[in-house]
Amino acid sequence: MDPIDYLKRTRSLVEMEMKHIKDFKVFDLNFVPEIPINRPEMDKIAKAVLKYEKSRIPTHIFAFGSRGCGKTVTMKYLQRLFDTSSMEAKLLYVNVREHNTSFKMFAQLLGASPRGVSLSELFARFKGHFSAPTVLILDEIDFISEKDKDKEILYLLSRCSENYMLILLANNPKFVSDIDTRTRSSLNPAPLHFKNYDAIQMLKILQQRAEKGLSKFSHSLLNEISALAVKHTNSDVRVALKTLYYMATEKGNDLQECFQNAQRDLTADLICDLNYNNLLVLKAALKTPNGLVKEIYEKYTRLCSLKNERPFSYPYFYNNLSYLQSLGLILLASTKVGRTYTNRISLLFQPELLQTAFESKFES
């Protein structure tokens, strides 16, 4: 077949499959709608920022919740709202996964090269540049590098005389407890739990995106996608949106297949970002057919020994199970074994995704 002819025919097929898409950007997972669905967490943060703007007395916030529960879109919407409303307070946003040390975060905020300057120099430049009431949003703060063990940015900003306000976003509800005592005492953030979307909220989000992004859609399909996401992904709206996109563009339009592909795509990146110890926890769970937590911990400690890794203590191991559950990777449930109740883990991802991540980190 002539290559040019092949490309023309393939393009025609792709255009046919995508004929119902009228706005692709609404299916981008970074898209922020003009008006997101209203939720009480957004109101609490907006009021805290406005009080800070008026008083210059910061109330730091630690906002946590499961993957895909709307933390990021809420903060990006508020940032845009403050920018376009001529408010005095300035909201700055950094994704810690992309800029994972204090040094890199300050350099990103200043639009500066991190080479040839010290952290103290970058911090001095930051204070000189941002003198108005400034709120710093650190998204995915639980991805801060283990090399930055003192998390200097939190210590510096929470103790400086300029009274900056910090909003930390995380999946891991235990993140603050892992901060060293001196930083935690000065930061003392107010906890704010972002609840998972319920089926009604999930459906409303899907309807909002479908109306803006599709020329044709089925309300019954939106209901089905919403129900699948709530039941099988810990209400991860990103899986729901990607499923809707696949349904609108994939030939055959099999809902279960599109849903599984959406889950796989998002989960693969998530697992690859886990640290060594959490990968070993999941590996131990995969090797424990009955899923009992205590047996998983025993296998996990043996795996750590084989890989020359220092294992978590049991309490810290259990805290990390809560973290993995918040990411939608596992489900923790109480179950009766004999006459007593114990905890059991169910894996919510395809095992081959873990194997790929495991091999890339330990066997390469």
Protein Blocks (a to p, Z undefined) as FASTA:
>chain_A
ZZklmmmmmmmmmmmmmmmpcbfklmpmkbccfbdcddfklmmmmmmmmmmmmnopacdd
dddddehilpmmmmmmmmmmmmmnopabdcddddfklmmcfklmmmmmnopafehiafkl
mmmmmmmmmmbccddddehkllpcfklmnommlmmmmmmmnlpacddddfblklmmmpcf
klmmmnopacdddddddfklmmmmmmmmmmmmpcbdcfklmmmmmmmmmmmnoopaklmm
mmmmmmmmpghiaaklmmmmmmmmmmmmmmmmpcfklmmmmmmmmmmmnopaklmmmmmm
mmmmmnopacddfklmmmmmmmmmmnopaccddddehjbccdddddfbdfklmmmmmmmm
mmZZ
